[in-house]
Structure formats: C-alpha cells, structure tokens
Amino acid sequence: MSIIETHKLTKVFPGGVRAVDSIDFTVEKGEIFGFLGPNGAGKTTTIKILNTLIIATSGSAEVVGYDVARNPAEVRKQIGYVAQDVGVDEHATGRENLTLYGHFYRLDDNTIKKRVREIFDLVDLTGYENRIVKTYSGGMRKRLDLAMGLIHQPKLVFMDEPTTGLDPQTRVHIWEYIRSLAQNFGITIFLTTHYLEEADQLANRIAIIDLGRIVAMGTPTELKKTIGGDVVTLSPCTSDSQSCEKFIQDAQEALMGKQFVLRIQPMSEELAVYVNDAKSATPNIMRILANKSIDVETLSISHPSLDDVFLKYTGRTIRHQAGTATSYTEMARKHERKQS
Amino acid sequence: MTYFALDTWYQIVRHIRTELRIPIWIVVNLSQPVLWLLLFTQIFKSTFAIMEVDYLQHFAPAVVVMTVMFGSVWAGMGMLEDIQMGVLSKMLATPVSRLSIIMSRVIGSMVMLVVQALIIFLIAVIMGLSIASGIGGVLFTIFLIILLGMGFSAFSNGLALVFQRQETLIAVINFISLPVMFLSSAFVPPDFLPRWLQIVRQGNPVEYAVLGIRSLVNDGWIWDNIWKVLLALGLWAIIAITFGMFMFRKQTE
C-alpha cells in the first residue's frame, strides 16, 4: 500500500524558477525512501509540499491517504517532520521541547509523560531531560530534533538531510536510529540527502532528483546494475615494466571473448575486466590465467557506486556540488537567504 | 477554538519561561523604569517648575507609557529567532493552531510589562504621586497599556515577518520608536507643543495612552476623556493585531 503518491507535482517560485518539475512517484508503507540530489535540486521543496508547508503550483500529492492541498490538517496529525535546521527551542529543556509538541499533537498529560520517557530512552538521551538544550552537543540536538517528530507515533516521518553538518561518527549513530525506526516500529521514512553513502546505507528505494526532475528511480542495487556490472582489476606487474606490458597483453588475449566478460580495458599498469557478477567471475578469471601460466600479483574488486549512477544520469558527480554546511550559524544564514 | 486557546496558553508558558531564564534581563527590565522615573524627574524638575507644572504628576504617566512602548516594540525579535533557528517551520508541520503562534507572543509579552507598570506606580506613589482615580484607576491604566502594548507587540511581530532579518528589524524599530515617543505630549505638556505637533499627535496611539493615564491620575474618572482614549487604543490594538496576523498568514502559507 502506498503512503505517498504524487502526480505531476510542480512548484514554480516567483521569478519563474521551477524548483520541482512535474514529478511522479509513490512511496510504499514501511520503506525508507531516499531522495538523492545535489543542493538546489528540489529536495527540500518537495518535502515542504508533502508536509503542507508550501502549496504546489500544479499537480497533486496524497500523503497518508489525504490530499495535501485540500486536507492539510489531517496530514499534519499523522506525519513527523525533521527539518534540515535543528528546530528545537534552545532556551528550553529537552523535556519541555517534547512536552510542547505532545500538546500540539493533542496528547493527554499522562500519555505525554510516558512517551517522553520512552523516546528519551530510544534516542539515548535519558538523563538529559531537564537540561537546557543550549548545553547539548550538536549530535544530541539532532537526536532531540528526531525525537520531537516521533512523540505522536506518526506513520510517516519526513527527514530533510538528517545528517548534514554532523561529524561522521554522529552520522553513523543517526543512521542506526533511522534504521531502527523503520525496522522496529514500521515507520515509513522519506529522507532527502546529498550524501550518496547515506542513501546507499539507508534507503530501500532511491529517486535521483536533479534540477527539479526525477532522473532515475529504483533500489540501490537496481540503479547500480544500470551502470553495467562490477569491475575486476588485475595487476600482473611487479617492477619490470617490459614484462608488465606483455603480461597485460597476454591476460587480455586469454580473457577476450569469454562468456562472463562484458568488456576489457587495459590501462597503464593494470587490466580492468568488466563483469556482471564479480563473485562468480573472479575464480574463472584466476583459473584461465593460471592455465596460461600468467601470474597475477594483485587483484581488486569494485562494485559500481551510486556516484557512478549519479554521474551516468546527470553527467556530473555529486561530490563537487554537495553543500558543506558545517555549523548551525551557517545553516541559519542559509535559511535566511532562502527566506528573503 | 479550544485548541486555539490551549495552544496559545502552552506557548505563553514557553515564552515567559524563556524570559525568566535570563536573570540579567529581569534585573534590567525591572530597574530600568525606576531609573527613568528618577532620571527624568530630576532632569525636567526645574524646567517644569518654571511652567508651573508638577513634574511628578505629569511625568509618572509618561514613564509608564514609555516603558510599555519600548518594552513591546521589540517583541518581534523572538519571532525572528524562531524563524532563523527553524523552530517556526518545524512547528508549522504540526497540527498547532496557526494564529496561536503569533497571539501567544503578543499576549505573552504583556506579562512583564504589567509588572513593570505596577512597579512604576508603586515607586511614584512613594515619591509622592497622588492618583485621583484610586486603585480602580491603576487597574484601568493596566487595561489601557495592555491595549497599547499588544498593538506594538503585534506590529513588531508583523515587521519581523516582513523583513526576516535582525539588522533590518533593529534599524526599522529604532527609526520608529523614538519619534513616536516625541510626537506626543509625553515629555512636554500639550500647551507647549508647536502647532503641527498638536495635529500629528492626534494620530499617535502613544498620545492617547499618555492622555488617558494622565487624566486618570490627575483628574479622576472623567468619562469624556476616557471613552475617547479607550476607542483610540482599542482601534490601534485591532489594526496592529490584524496586521500581525495578516503578515503571519502571508508568510506561512
């Protein structure tokens, strides 16, 4: 059953910028759906349409069974939102922040008390309930931010770049929480990211978005398959460059035309063999070369990354454009610019 | 409607709690009106003696109004912080009543101002102020300054939503607040003001608050004066709150 369904969803900002350009996708109940793209691709705009913060110019979207434009109140009751900026009240304690949200979601006092205890436990903040948020570290704030989107036990949580600006260790930590939310509580998660690794690690399915359009969609494995298999890189060389060239030539001849080989690419000191599945191909390669008495010095296997996928569909690598927001002030400034 | 009231209440608690957590803020806010009262009466004492005006009777109402005006006109800074920290957009994705977000700020900012106003009256009475309308008059004064202050608070929140930048908001509020104070008879008795100012002050909510409170303190319950003041300040509050709500709606939808 789908929990999000969009139809030709489009947002044109004043001035004519088509931030979201006629996109169609569905998100199934219980999955982690990753929206991957560089900054300015339209990820945040899409999230803000789906969580009722902005209204689409044309097209429609149904979230948890309700049209976002016609019935925003019902949508808000059932979704959680973890924004890119950590939207927690710095001058209040963790408990006060959570309790306020409990009231906003119309929970009674006893339920709020119980949930606050459970949620602090879930995000490992037990013991910090009554500390002012100003004294929290960046990772703790993000965890509280995450918790505030969960107090009403939503069916669906939107996370806009949940780990941007966090250090690598904290990032891995947040990934674990996100994964456990989906696995242990059956919460559907829609997350945007410009980290390929993040999408690869977390998402069951990924949509790659660029310049407001979805350019590719599928499971990480499916997307990588479109690149055309794994690469087995052989290096028969030791130090002698003359014998090296000969080795490469021999190996190329030996492997040419074999059924499991897609393509062979000789390089200066190594040989790249493109295969469908490196796991079954590697023993075959080794056997063939051994029969021809060709000694392989080193061998490495690489799987195509989402980076390659992104490159294929957009003609650019994402790393060059990925935002480098590192501090909250920077994020606030960015936000300010966005608003004005 | 009940949710509007409840949400407003929960957020008023949040705003007041935030204020109370800054001890220096409380100290400054409570001592500032006292300082003004002492300072201004000293400065203008001799000038007013020449004009045969009792400085304390004339000035105490003006200091109350001034405190309320300067206290409420900065209310938008809190809204701005919420916008910049992402607190507001996160809130808007919840079922919270939209209008409660701005109304809680407008109402919440009044609490401290009422306390400040009462302190000024207390000090002034100790200094020798006599209030013709009695305790009832003080309570009515509080009602008038709530109308004035809610107006300026809503106005300030509205401006915060228009500009969404701290520097701009500070500049604009500085630009507005001092002239608004001087374009009234707060500092100088009405008879001594130039002709053009006599006209301009008719459109200034601060002027009505000054006149109303001064009338209650010096002349007692003169309803001819009071209803005019009530009408003007009520109108000001309605217009400013409408402006604030309109800007909030516009920026959040």
Interface residues (C-beta under 8 A of the other chain):
Chain A: N51 T52 L53 I55 A73 R76 K77 I79 Y81 A83 Q84 D85 V86 G87 V88 D89 E90 H91 A92 E96 L100 Y101 H103 F104 Y105 R106 I132 D145 M148 F158 Y328 M331 A332 H335 E336 Q339 S340
Chain B: Y3 L6 D7 Y10 Q11 R14 R17 T18 R21 I83 Q84 M85 G86 V87 L88 S89 K90 M91 L92 A93 T94 P95 V96 Q164 R165 E253
